[in-house]
Amino acid sequence: MNAGQLLAEQFPALGAPHNVVHGFTRRVPDIEVSHDKMEALARLDGVHREIRGRHGLGRAPFVTAQQVHGERIGVVDGAASENECFDSCDGLITNQRGICLGIYVADCCAVYLVDPVRDAIGLVHSGKKGTELGVVSNAIRSMAEHFGSRASDLMVQLSPCIRPPHYETDFAAEIVRQCRDLGVTAVHDCGVCTACDLNRYYSYRAEKGRTGRMLAFLALL
């Protein structure tokens, strides 16, 4: 594996806050992932750990969500264990420094939320069902409730995800609309389709469920 494969993709819009570290991992070509989800994640875990380490997060507690295509948001408002997973949640928010939030996707969208004014962040898993349930909107409201975040201050970034014509619904466009309806002005969508480039990304739809996952990670330093 070359050094480039051990670095995650970066989004220019999230490069401005100096105290935020983020990334979106790519497909790892030399790891077999045509198994069930948990085994695929187990096989990818070592690479994902190394990638987080190369982005300065090797010692940071790693917090994930169970991801059930729902609308619940987990709040990390205190110390976190080394590998903590929030049950029955599809989003995570925190104002704690030195904690790495993680979401896994393979066609669904990872949505990054950054409040540079109140130093709070969120990371959300939103596919067709989660978008219909308004999971990203719930995360924005939760950041307001718990951290005093204002939608107008937020920076929102959408990751690569599946899009038409490879999918029947453009849920990325709906996520953008929901964010704007709540008053978010800085909404950025990379516009990349995961099913269009299987050399770079995993795609649940294109690979009929037998595939790996990209890791989206976000931390406040």
C-alpha positions in Angstrom: 0.0 0.0 0.0 1.5 3.4 -1.0 1.6 6.5 1.2 -1.2 8.1 -0.8 -3.6 5.4 0.1 -3.0 6.2 3.8 -4.3 9.7 3.5 -8.0 10.6 3.4 -9.6 13.0 1.0 -10.0 16.5 2.2 -12.8 19.1 1.4 -11.6 22.6 0.8 -14.6 24.2 2.6 -13.5 22.5 5.8 -9.9 23.6 5.6 -10.5 27.1 7.0 -11.2 26.3 10.7 -7.7 25.8 12.0 -8.9 23.6 15.0 -10.8 21.0 12.9 -9.4 17.8 11.4 -11.4 15.9 8.9 -11.1 13.2 6.2 -12.9 10.8 3.9 -11.2 7.5 3.2 -11.0 5.9 -0.2 -11.4 2.3 -1.4 -8.5 0.1 -0.2 -7.7 -2.0 -3.2 -5.7 -4.8 -1.5 -8.3 -5.7 1.2 -11.0 -8.2 0.4 -14.4 -6.9 1.5 -16.9 -9.1 -0.3 -18.3 -10.3 3.0 -20.9 -9.0 5.5 -20.6 -5.4 6.8 -19.1 -6.2 10.2 -16.4 -8.5 8.7 -15.6 -5.9 6.0 -15.2 -3.2 8.7 -13.0 -5.5 10.7 -10.7 -6.0 7.7 -10.6 -2.3 7.1 -10.1 -1.3 10.7 -6.3 -1.4 10.7 -6.0 0.8 7.6 -8.6 3.2 9.0 -6.6 3.4 12.2 -3.4 4.2 10.4 -5.1 6.9 8.3 -6.5 8.5 11.4 -3.0 8.4 12.9 -1.5 10.1 9.8 -4.0 12.9 10.3 -2.9 13.4 13.9 -5.7 11.4 15.5 -4.0 8.2 16.5 -4.5 8.8 20.2 -7.9 10.4 20.0 -10.9 8.5 21.4 -12.8 7.2 18.4 -16.6 7.5 18.7 -19.0 6.0 16.1 -22.8 5.3 15.8 -24.6 2.1 15.2 -26.2 3.6 12.0 -29.8 2.2 11.6 -31.0 4.6 8.9 -32.9 6.5 11.6 -33.0 10.1 12.9 -31.5 9.9 16.4 -28.4 12.0 17.2 -25.8 11.0 19.9 -24.4 13.8 22.0 -20.8 13.5 23.2 -20.7 16.1 25.9 -18.1 14.6 28.1 -15.1 12.3 28.1 -15.3 9.4 25.7 -13.9 5.9 25.8 -11.3 4.7 23.3 -13.8 3.0 21.0 -17.3 4.1 21.9 -20.4 3.4 19.7 -23.8 5.1 20.2 -26.6 2.6 19.9 -29.4 3.2 17.4 -28.0 6.6 16.2 -27.1 8.0 12.8 -25.4 11.2 13.9 -23.0 12.4 16.4 -22.3 15.9 17.8 -19.8 17.2 20.3 -18.1 20.3 21.6 -15.3 18.2 23.2 -11.8 18.7 22.0 -9.6 15.7 21.0 -12.5 13.3 20.2 -12.7 11.8 16.7 -16.2 11.2 15.4 -16.6 8.5 12.8 -19.3 7.5 10.3 -19.2 4.7 7.7 -20.8 5.0 4.3 -21.0 3.1 1.0 -23.5 5.2 -1.1 -25.1 7.0 1.8 -23.9 10.5 2.5 -21.6 11.6 5.3 -22.5 15.1 6.3 -20.0 17.2 8.2 -21.2 20.0 10.4 -18.8 22.6 11.8 -19.6 25.6 14.0 -16.4 27.7 14.1 -18.1 30.3 16.4 -19.0 28.0 19.3 -16.4 25.3 18.6 -18.8 22.4 18.0 -19.0 19.7 15.3 -21.3 17.0 14.0 -21.1 14.1 11.7 -24.2 12.5 10.2 -25.0 9.3 8.2 -27.9 10.2 5.8 -29.1 8.0 3.0 -32.5 7.9 1.4 -34.4 6.9 4.5 -32.4 9.1 6.9 -32.9 12.1 4.6 -36.6 11.5 4.5 -36.6 11.4 8.3 -34.6 14.7 8.5 -31.6 13.3 10.3 -29.3 16.2 9.3 -31.9 18.7 10.4 -32.1 16.9 13.7 -28.4 17.2 14.1 -28.5 20.9 13.4 -31.3 21.4 15.9 -29.4 19.3 18.5 -26.3 21.4 18.1 -28.4 24.5 18.7 -30.0 22.9 21.8 -26.8 21.5 23.4 -24.2 24.0 22.3 -26.0 27.1 21.3 -25.1 26.8 17.6 -26.8 29.0 15.1 -27.6 27.6 11.7 -26.3 30.7 10.0 -22.8 30.1 11.6 -22.6 26.5 10.4 -20.4 25.1 7.7 -21.9 22.0 6.1 -20.1 19.6 3.8 -21.6 16.6 1.9 -19.3 13.7 1.1 -19.4 11.6 -2.1 -22.6 9.5 -2.2 -24.7 7.7 -4.8 -26.6 10.0 -7.2 -28.8 9.7 -10.3 -28.7 8.0 -12.7 -27.2 5.3 -10.5 -29.9 5.9 -7.9 -33.5 6.8 -8.2 -33.5 9.6 -5.6 -31.2 12.6 -5.4 -31.1 12.7 -1.6 -28.0 14.8 -1.6 -30.0 17.7 -3.1 -32.7 17.2 -0.5 -30.1 17.4 2.3 -28.9 20.7 0.9 -32.5 22.0 0.7 -33.2 21.0 4.3 -30.0 22.7 5.5 -30.9 25.9 3.7 -34.5 25.8 5.0 -33.0 25.9 8.5 -30.9 28.9 7.7 -27.6 27.4 6.8 -25.9 29.4 4.0 -22.5 27.7 3.8 -23.6 24.4 2.4 -21.1 22.6 0.2 -21.7 19.4 -1.9 -18.7 17.8 -3.6 -21.1 16.5 -6.3 -19.2 13.1 -6.5 -21.1 9.8 -7.1 -19.7 6.8 -5.4 -21.2 4.3 -7.9 -19.4 6.2 -10.8 -15.9 5.3 -9.6 -15.4 1.9 -8.1 -11.7 2.2 -8.3 -11.9 5.0 -5.8 -15.0 4.3 -3.7 -17.2 1.5 -2.4 -20.8 1.4 -3.6 -23.4 -0.8 -1.9 -25.8 -0.5 -4.9 -23.2 -1.1 -7.7 -21.6 -4.0 -5.8 -24.9 -5.5 -4.7 -24.2 -5.2 -1.0 -20.9 -7.1 -1.0 -18.5 -4.2 -0.4 -16.5 -2.2 2.1 -17.1 1.2 3.7 -15.5 4.6 3.5 -14.8 6.2 6.8 -15.7 9.9 7.4 -14.0 11.3 10.4 -14.1 14.7 12.1 -12.4 16.0 15.2 -12.2 19.3 17.1 -8.7 20.1 18.4 
